[in-house]
Amino acid sequence: MEITDVKVIPVEDEKLKAFVSIVFDQCFVVTDIKVIHGPKGLFVSMPSKKRKDGTFKDIAHPLNNQMRQYLEEKVLSVYRQQVAAQPSSQGAPSGGGPSGGAAPGGSPQGSGGGAGSSSGPEQAPTS
């Protein structure tokens, strides 16, 4: 399985840095992936939904560490390229960078193996 397209929509927020959608093998899309700036740096949070008790449950996620690493490397690479290109367009409303302040609380649970919950604001991208 190969990631054939990555679309990054940067966001101006202290923790949430971007919404991402990825396409696998030009035939399957996963949306509402988030790039989060946590205490240990940037990480990828998989799509999740809020449960009645206030916790979050991943909707889609990699089943093994090899796929998780591949996905994170691809997403963060495209995110960093896009953010690096943005300073040239000074007037852009979403011209933030990954150097935002350290995020208090919130752990990158979504970046571990398995079906953990992920923290962070729950917002839907507009497409």
C-alpha positions as CSV (number, residue, x, y, z in Angstrom):
1,M,0.0,0.0,0.0
2,E,1.4,3.4,-1.0
3,I,0.5,6.9,-0.1
4,T,-0.1,8.5,-3.5
5,D,-1.3,12.0,-2.4
6,V,-1.0,14.2,0.7
7,K,-3.0,17.4,1.0
8,V,-2.1,19.7,3.9
9,I,-4.3,22.6,5.1
10,P,-2.2,24.7,7.6
11,V,-4.1,26.1,10.7
12,E,-3.1,29.0,13.0
13,D,-3.4,27.5,16.4
14,E,-1.1,26.9,19.4
15,K,-1.4,23.1,19.2
16,L,-3.2,22.2,16.0
17,K,-0.9,23.0,13.1
18,A,-2.7,21.4,10.1
19,F,-5.5,19.2,8.8
20,V,-4.4,16.5,6.3
21,S,-6.0,14.1,3.9
22,I,-4.1,11.2,2.4
23,V,-4.8,9.0,-0.6
24,F,-3.7,5.4,-0.8
25,D,-3.0,3.8,-4.1
26,Q,-5.0,6.5,-5.9
27,C,-8.2,4.9,-4.8
28,F,-8.8,5.3,-1.0
29,V,-8.8,8.6,1.0
30,V,-8.5,9.2,4.7
31,T,-9.4,12.8,5.9
32,D,-9.4,14.7,9.2
33,I,-5.8,13.6,10.0
34,K,-4.2,16.3,12.2
35,V,-0.7,17.6,12.7
36,I,-0.3,18.5,16.3
37,H,2.5,20.3,18.2
38,G,2.8,18.4,21.5
39,P,5.3,18.5,24.3
40,K,7.7,16.3,22.3
41,G,7.3,18.1,19.0
42,L,5.1,17.5,16.0
43,F,3.1,14.3,15.7
44,V,0.3,13.0,13.5
45,S,-3.1,12.4,15.1
46,M,-5.4,10.1,13.2
47,P,-9.1,10.9,12.7
48,S,-11.2,10.4,15.8
49,K,-14.6,10.9,17.3
50,K,-15.6,12.2,20.7
51,R,-17.3,9.6,22.9
52,K,-20.1,10.5,25.4
53,D,-17.5,10.4,28.3
54,G,-15.4,13.1,26.6
55,T,-12.6,10.8,25.5
56,F,-11.6,10.4,21.8
57,K,-11.5,7.1,19.9
58,D,-9.5,6.7,16.6
59,I,-11.7,6.0,13.6
60,A,-8.9,4.9,11.3
61,H,-5.3,4.1,12.2
62,P,-2.2,2.1,11.1
63,L,-2.2,-1.5,12.5
64,N,1.6,-1.7,12.8
65,N,4.6,0.5,13.6
66,Q,6.0,0.2,10.1
67,M,2.9,1.7,8.5
68,R,2.6,4.3,11.2
69,Q,6.2,5.5,10.6
70,Y,5.7,5.6,6.9
71,L,2.5,7.6,7.3
72,E,4.0,10.0,9.8
73,E,7.2,10.6,7.7
74,K,5.2,11.2,4.6
75,V,2.7,13.6,6.2
76,L,5.3,15.6,8.3
77,S,7.5,15.8,5.2
78,V,4.8,17.4,3.1
79,Y,3.7,19.6,6.1
80,R,7.3,20.9,6.6
81,Q,7.7,21.6,2.9
82,Q,4.5,23.5,2.7
83,V,5.2,25.5,5.9
84,A,8.7,26.3,4.6
85,A,7.2,27.7,1.4
86,Q,4.7,29.9,3.1
87,P,6.9,32.7,4.4
88,S,7.4,33.8,0.8
89,S,3.7,34.8,0.8
90,Q,3.7,37.2,3.7
91,G,0.1,38.3,3.4
92,A,-1.4,34.7,3.6
93,P,-3.8,34.4,6.5
94,S,-2.6,30.9,7.4
95,G,1.2,31.7,7.4
96,G,2.1,29.9,10.7
97,G,5.1,27.8,11.3
98,P,5.9,24.7,13.3
99,S,7.8,26.9,15.9
100,G,4.7,27.7,17.9
101,G,4.9,27.6,21.7
102,A,5.0,24.3,23.5
103,A,1.6,22.9,24.0
104,P,0.6,22.4,27.6
105,G,-0.9,19.0,28.5
106,G,-2.2,16.7,25.8
107,S,0.0,13.7,25.0
108,P,0.7,12.2,21.6
109,Q,-1.3,9.0,22.3
110,G,-2.4,8.9,18.7
111,S,1.2,8.2,17.6
112,G,1.6,5.0,19.5
113,G,0.8,1.6,18.1
114,G,-2.8,0.3,18.3
115,A,-6.1,2.0,18.8
116,G,-5.5,4.6,21.4
117,S,-7.3,7.9,21.7
118,S,-5.8,11.1,20.5
119,S,-6.0,14.5,22.1
120,G,-6.5,17.9,20.6
121,P,-9.3,20.0,19.3
122,E,-12.0,18.2,17.4
123,Q,-12.7,20.3,14.3
124,A,-13.8,19.3,10.8
125,P,-12.0,20.6,7.8
126,T,-14.0,22.5,5.2
127,S,-13.6,21.1,1.7
